[in-house]
Amino acid sequence: MAVKRVHFHVNADKPEAKSAYESLAGRLPAYGMELCEKGADADMVIALGGDGTILRAARIHREKPIAGFNLGGLGYLASVEKRDFGNALSMLSKGRFSIVRRTMLEARRKGDAKAAAIALNDIVLMRELSGHAAMLDLSVDGRGVARYFADGLVIATPTGSTAYSLAAGGPVLMPDSASFVVTPMNPHALGVRPMVVSDKVSLSATPRARDCGRDVKIGVYADGENVMMLADGETIEMKKSPECALFVEFPGGDPYEVLSRKLGWSGSMV
């Protein structure tokens, strides 16, 4: 379906974002499209910035397709580079794109009736006391799996498997893999490795006090934003969200080519 109404989600912290927005907004009429100030009124949202901008846009505009226009460095989630902005607008106006659903994670404190925190990339549990590893018990569908001594845990979606989890040594999951990956951060045991689980399971993690006598302080972050703190014995429950992010894909998009091009998997540069 051809796009008629467009809303821009702009990273105002990027100096070039304002000029890029003004330029793109001014070009919309030439492609038979109009600018919407409110995302709720738009057919599509163009996220103008880097991966962080796209993550925020996906959480805010959950029912709208997101097209990522890259103004960042790596821009792994962004499907359109600067040189292709005009061509992308043309394809949007002609309906030459597809929409894919990306899994999201939800997390809530056990027994807490508040709305769950939602993440497209990952839920990260991280020690807040410098120099002391955390002790975290992990369960899958109520079954105890492991006790980690580590700086923290990253629970990532396929989309987030190329972000913090990858930097911590986790594997890359393809977008359609229907899995989560649990990646320990700097574990205090050589045999501890990342674990891939089905996205149909429910995960729970509980921090435990250590013999050093210090208070347990575990920060919980959803896509990099602190959403809660856990104390000794408090449990966080994580599972696949009933909501999902809608991403725009243009003809010729290939996740394997993106890995090679953006993550430098094309071979040695020596």
Salt bridges, closest charged atoms under 4 A:
GLU16 OE1 - LYS82 NZ 2.75
ASP43 OD1 - ARG5 NH2 2.70
GLU81 OE2 - LYS262 NZ 2.87
ASP84 OD2 - ARG83 NE 3.88
GLU106 OE2 - ARG108 NH1 3.67
GLU106 OE2 - LYS239 NZ 4.00
ASP112 OD2 - ARG109 NE 3.97
ASP137 OD1 - ARG147 NE 2.60
ASP137 OD2 - ARG208 NE 3.00
ASP151 OD1 - ARG127 NE 2.75
ASP199 OD2 - LYS240 NZ 3.62
ASP223 OD2 - ARG59 NH1 3.10
GLU225 OE2 - ARG59 NH2 2.85
GLU234 OE1 - ARG109 NH1 3.07
GLU243 OE2 - ARG62 NH1 3.03
GLU257 OE2 - ARG261 NE 2.73
